[in-house]
Amino acid sequence: MADWKRFRDEQMPVAARFAYFDHAAVAPLTRRAADAITQFATDATTLGDTVWPQWARRTEEVRATAAALLNARPDEVALVPNTTAGINLVAEGFPWRSGDNVVVPSNEFPSNLFPWLNLASQGVETRQVAPRGAELALDDIFAAVNERTRLIAVSWVGYATGWRIDVEELVTRAHERGVYVFLDAIQGLGMFPLDMRAVPVDFLAADGHKWLLGPEGAGLFFLQQKHLDLLRPLNVGWHSVPKAADFSQAKFEPKAAAQRYEGGSQNMVGMLGLGASLDVLTEYGAGPNSTTIAEQLLAVTDEACARLIAAGAEIVSQRAAPAHNSAIVSFQLPGQESAAVRQRLWAQDVILSVRHNWLRIAPHVYTNTEDLTRLISALS
């Protein structure tokens, strides 16, 4: 059984001061990530590019670790600045035809809505599907699918409600109709397992600065290897070709791998920080077929919901269907304005967010009963 107290004590210095419930916004770094970033800064300052080959090797190790998290091949993973970059690789690179459409929930985070709406100039329709309160029903998504639907773009976990979709059912039903699936995984990756061989999501993107406990500006993009030539290469540069170090070549032949989308110089310091946190999470059970982290997160949020209800809060997130629960819980305090409550809690070092005028908590595996007690006390 994982030792979450050890995880907290050894890897999460933030817990010394804060009851931190904001991992769905920007997570604190693990100590190991901070050490990796500090070492990079020291080396870059004192050694310059003499250690560049070492950084490059480590970056490829990070790619391999990220691929293992998904049971994917390293050549199916591109290291990108953020989720938005990955989404736009699909939105702008996909072979659309005028009259095609993409189906998207209407309550998506803007980064998984605007790139699709931006396709209107190409004659591509964005069909928005309204949720049923906190629930996003797959039947409603597929009711919007027709013979011109090319792709469904959806978040694994809703950023505001915490609703978790059934990815396997989504992919199965979409592929039966000849429709591709793009998964915005930023609020699920690191929390829940996903095996890309067993559940063949076509495209996926996720940033590292939430549940993966990495720095901002370091994320990943995945596509099934068979789709490599489906997308028109975007953001191409010297790093996009097989002989990347041969700067004299004039012929553009992209790599036969997802690295073709990485273009120019990488955010190596960010990727080294992300890789350090991925190593920690892997040691504590993160993987394509492991539920260790998911079980802990759901146990923490179940306890949080019980204590919030006892304190008079109204839970907005849907918690009656456990298969759709996540580590995001939104709630309201009757008669109180959420922004004012958040400000009061931050003054007491209890950190959470407000989304859609709801208070939102997003604990992690190191969150303990003391943190929950501080939350309830501050609310009251």
N, C-alpha and C positions, 0 to 999 in steps of 0.2 A: 504494500500500500504506500502511495506517495506521501512523503513527509512535507506537508504544506507549510508547517511552521519553519522548517529549515529553508524552504523556498523563500519565505518572507524574510527571515533573518539574514540570509546570505545574499539574496539577489535584489531585494526591494527596499533600498534606503528611504524611499518616500514614506514608508509606513511609520517611520520614527516620529513624524510630525502629523501627517494627514490621515484621516479616514477617507481614502481615495475611491470614489465611485464614478469615475469619469473615463473609463477605458474605451468607451464607444466614441469618445471625442479624440483626445490625445492622451496616450498612456505614458506613464513614466518609464524611463529606461531601466533595464536590469543593470545590476552592478557590472556584470560581465560586458555588456554593450558599452557602458561608459568607459571601462578599461580599454576596450578595443579602439574606441574613438580617441581616447587620450594617447594611446600608443601611436596611432596613426599621426596625430598632430606632432608628437615628439620626433618621430622618424622623419616626417616631411620637413620639419624645422631644422633638424641637425644633419640629415643624410640626403635630402633632396630626392631626386628620382633614382638614386642608386638602389633603392628598395622597391622600385616600381614592379619588377618581375615578381617579387614576393607578394605585393598587393594583388597583382593580376591572378596569381595562383590561388590566393585566398578567395578572391571573388568567384572563381570557378567552383571552389568548394562550397560557397554559399549557394550557388545555382544548384549544385547537386543536392544539398540539404533541402532546399525549397522543393525540388522535384520529388525527393523521397517523401516529403510531407503529403504529397498528392498521389503517390505511386505513379509518377510520370517519369518520362525520360528527360535528362538534362537538356537535350536539344529541342524539347517542347516548351522550354521556359526562357523567357526574356526578362532581364532585369531592367525595370522601368522606374521613372521617378515617382509615379503615383497611380492610383486606380484610374483616374481620368485619362492618363496617357494610354493605358491599356484599352479602355473603352473606345477611344478615338481610333486606335489601330483597326478595330473592327468596323466602327461606323464609317470611317473614311476609306477603308481599304476593301470593303465588301463589294462584290460585283452587282450593285443595284441596277435595276431597270426602272424606268419611269412607270408608275402604277403599282410598284411593289409597296409592301407595308411591313412595319415592325410593330410588335405588340409589347407595351410597357405598362406596368402599374402606374397609376396617376400619383401615388404617394411616394415615388422613388426620390432619393436624394438627387439634387439637381445635376450632379455629374453623370447620373445614369438616366437622365431625361433630355437635357439640352443637346447632347451630341446627336440624338435621334431626331429631335425637332429640327436641328440644323440641316437635315437632309431634305427638307421641303423643297429647296431650290433644285434638287435632282429629281423631283417628282415622286419622292418617297413619303408615304403617309405614316404618321406615328399614331397608332391606335392606343389610347389610354384607357386602362381598366380601373374602375374605382373599387377600393376595398370595401368590405362589409364591416365597418367599424375598424377594429383592430385586426380583423381576419382578412387575408388575401386568399380567395378561393381559386383553385386551379380551374374549376369548371367555368368561372367567369373569364379567366384568361383565354381558355380555349373556345369560349363562345365568341370571342373577338377574332379568332383565327379564320381566315378564308383561303381561297386558292392562290391569292397573291401575297400571302404572308411568307416572308423569307426567314424571319428571325424573331425570337422572343428574348427580351432583355429584362432581367429581374434580379433583385437582390436576394441573396441566400437568407439573410436576416434583415428585417426592416429596421432602419436606423431610429425611427421614432417610436414604433410599437413593440419591437422585439419579436414580431411574428417570424417564425422560421418555416420556410417552405419545404416540402418533400421534394428534394432535388431528383431523386430517382424516378418518381412518378412524373415529374415535369419533363425530364429528358425522354423517358419512354414514350409519353404521349406526343411530344413534339416530333420525335424522329419517326413515329408512325405516320405522321402527316407530312414528312419531308421538310420539317422546319428546324433550323439551327437554334441553339441555345447559347446565349451569353449570360454568364453568372457574375454579378458583382459580389465578390466574396469577402469584402473588407470587414463585415461585421460577423462573419462566421469562421473564417480561416484562423486556426489556432484554438478555437473553441470546440469545434465539432470535426469528426473525421470525414474525409472525402477521398474516395479511391477512383481515380480517373480511368482505370481499366474496367472496373465494375460498373461505374456510372459515367458514361462517356460524354460529359459536358464538352461542348465544342470549343468554347472560348471562356476564359476566366481572367479576372484581374483583381488584385488586392494590394492595398498599401500596407506597410509594415508597422505603422505608428499607432495601431489600436491593440488588438488582442495579441499580436505578435511581439509587443513590447519593444519595438525598434524605433529608430529615429524617423522623423518626417523626411520625405524626399527619397525613400527607398522602398520599392515595391516589386511586384512580379506580375507578369502576363503569361498565361498559358494558352496554347492551342493544340488540339490534336495534330499529330505530325502529318496526317493525311490531308489536313487543311492548309498546309504551309503555302501551297501555290494558289489557294483560293483567294487569299487576301493580297491586294496589291501592296508591295513593300512601301512603307512610309518612314519618314525620319531617317533616311538612309545616309550613310557617311562612310568614313574610312573603316569603321568597325563592322560594317555590314557584309564584307566580302571575305572569302576564305583566307587570302594572304593579306591580312589586315596591316601587317608591318611593311608591306611593299608599297610605299607611297607613290611610286613612279608609275604604277599600272593605270591605264586609262580605260580599260574595259570593265563595265559593271556587270558582274555576275554574283548575285546575292548568295550568301551562305545557305546551305541546305539545312538550316536550323533556325529556331526562333531568334537567335542572336542577330539575325539580319535586321531586326527592328530596333536594335540598340544604337545605331548611328555613330555617334562620336564618343568622346571620352565619357567614362562612367563616373557616377557618384561613388567612388571607391570608399570614402570614409563612411558614407551612409550604409553602403552594402556590408562593410565589415562590422558595423554596429548591429545591423539587422541579423547578420550571420551569427553573431555571438548570442543574441537572444533566441534565435532559432535552435541553436545548440542546447541552450538551457531547457527550452520547452520540450525538445526531443528527449532529453534525459528524464524529464518528468512525465513522459507518456504521450506527447503529441505524435500523431502518425495517422496514416490512412485507414487503419483498422482498429484504432485504440479509442476507447471511450473514457479513459481515465480523467482527462481534463474536463470533458463534458459533464461527467457525473458530479465532479466537485463543484463546477460552476452552477449547475442546476440545483444542487443541494443548498448552496449559498443563497441563490435567488429565491428558492422556496421558503427558506427561513426568513429572508427579508420581506417577502410578501406577507407571511403570517404576522410578523411583527408590525408591519405597516398597517395592515387591516386592524389589528388590535389597538393601534394608536389613532384610529379614525380616518385613515387615508382610504381613498377610492382607487383601486387598481384599474388602470386603463388598459394595460396589456392583457391579451387573452391568455389565461392560465388554465382554462378548463380542458384544454387538449394538450397533454404533456409532450406529445411528439412535435409540437410547434413552439414549445417554450425555448427561450434562449437566456443569455445572461444580461439582456436588456429588459428593464422593467420601468414602465412609465406609470405615474400616478398623480392624483390631485389631492389637495387638502381643501375640503369644502369651506368656502368663505374666505379663502386666502389667495392672494395673487402670487402665482408661481415665481415670477422674477424676484419679488421681494423676499420670498422664502429662500430662494437660492442665495441671494445676497447675504441673508442672515446666517445661512449655513457656512458659506465661504468664510465669514468672519470668525467662525468657530473651527476652521480647518477641516470642515466636512465638505468634500468636493463632489459636486454633481452638476448636471446640465438641465436646461429647459429646452424642450422641443415641442412646437405646436402648442405652446402655453401649458404643457405638462411638465412636471418634474420627472427627470429620468435618471435612474441609477444604473450603473454598469460595473459591477464588482468583478474581481478576477479571482484566480484560485488561491491567492494569498490573503484575501479578505477574511477576517475572522469575526468571532462573536463580539469582541470589543469594538470593532469598527461599526457593526450593526447597532450596538448599544449607543455609540456616539451619534449615529444618524438619528435614531429615534429620540434621543434626548434633545438633540438640536432642533428637531422638528416640533417638539412640544414646548 
